[in-house]
Amino acid sequence: MARLKGFERLTPVDEALSIFLKTLKLRRLKAVSVSVEEALGRVTAENIVAPTDMPPFDRSAVDGYAVRAQDTSEASQFKPKTLRLTKKDLVGRDEVKPVWTGSALPEGADAVVTLEQTKEIKDRIEVSVTVRLGENVSRKGEDIRNGETAIKSGTRLQPHHLGLLAGLGITHVKVVEKPKIAFLSTGSELVPIGEKPKPNQIIDSNKLILSSLCTELGAEPTNLGIARDNINEITAKIQEGVEKADVVITTGGTSVGATDLVPLAINKMGKPGVIVHGVTMRPAMPTALAIVKSKPIFVLSGYPVAAMFGFEAFARPVILRLLGVESEPRPMLKARLTRRVTGVLGRRVYLRVYAFKDKEGELVAASIRTKGSGLLTSMTRANGYVIIPEDREGLEEGETVVVHLFDKIGERERV
């Protein structure tokens, strides 16, 4: 019954993560080679160096005529210059040759006149503008030069990165392997998705929420199933996760009640076991951080919203480090609070908000009214969160705050 007295000490959020990372001594996972077609969203394991110039030759940036810039000197709309049309690959004095966007600049030419500034008269072209040396020309290596770093290590590859790789002729790239994350839900009241719950049973939604958050980061989820409130069953499942995966995440059984057995199970498995249990955050105060066989274990609340914020504060930064990403914050914006909100001294409060543009086009944030950390609709009605620091009793109406977005900005207030 001594466990039912509550947490003797809560660890500040930043201190908890710092202690955990220092004890964990985390290393980036190994590198693997994948084709550029399969590399979207993967994280580069090394600097990627350009093997060639891009573009590989001087090329026209427009549809028009390649010329020698000096041959257009003093040409204007009122005093055009007439130049000879040539079919040769060499543009000589007072000659022009048709070129199209992206085509190589002919030898001898050093500028391009756009089609709109010319007029064709039989085998001659009237030019009605003076062009400068290099005008309308993309120079060899203008985009990137041979030997330059094209993409830095630790970059999450987006479509524009893949386009650059393809343009450089790179077909394969070394990326960090996907972290394997094992998920275990605990609680005799849980049933898996797809099974109809009996009275006093609930569907296990946590696993789908958290595995989806991991997939977004580029990790690979593994399902350990559901463990009943039995310490031997919980221990066996966590041991299985430690053997299979790089990270284990559990939900439920992390408070100090009679059936909250996960921290006890972990401590039976060897040192160092549980590093932190109980943090100064709301929701997700009962979160525990543990290490078994050098593998991180995140013991999250059974309440869905608390589990999500425990993941946000602790599991997300660790998974990113396994990928070699030092920091990947959510999109942030500044907004004005539409009403006063209360905090809790000594707790870091993760306030769910809906950010939108008001009638004047100003960004504002409305807090989502909620009565607990088990109400998933408080997340579906929100598009971000605001942190109320531990030393604040609340935030005032009209105060400018930083919103951490997990969905798009709203165009209007929700009713």
JOUR-V798499 format. One record per run of one state. SS is the DSSP state (~ for helix, > for strand, _ for the rest). FROM is the first residue (numbers start at 0). LEN is the number of residues. Records with the same first field share a line. If there is no record, write none. Layout:
SS->FROM-LEN  FROM-LEN
This chain:
_->0-1  5-5  11-1  24-6  38-4  44-3  49-4  54-4  60-3  67-1  72-8  85-4  90-4  99-4  104-2  107-3  121-2  127-9  138-5  144-4  151-4  156-2  167-4  176-3  186-3  191-10  203-2  217-2  227-3  244-2  251-10  267-4  277-1  279-1  282-5  292-2  300-3  322-9  337-3  342-5  357-5  367-9  380-3  388-5  395-4  405-4  410-5
~->1-4  12-12  35-3  68-4  114-3  158-9  205-12  230-14  261-6  303-19  376-4
>->10-1  30-5  42-2  47-2  53-1  58-2  63-4  80-5  89-1  94-5  103-1  106-1  110-4  117-4  123-4  136-2  143-1  148-3  155-1  171-5  179-7  189-2  201-2  219-8  246-5  271-6  278-1  280-2  287-5  294-6  331-6  340-2  347-10  362-5  383-5  393-2  399-6  409-1
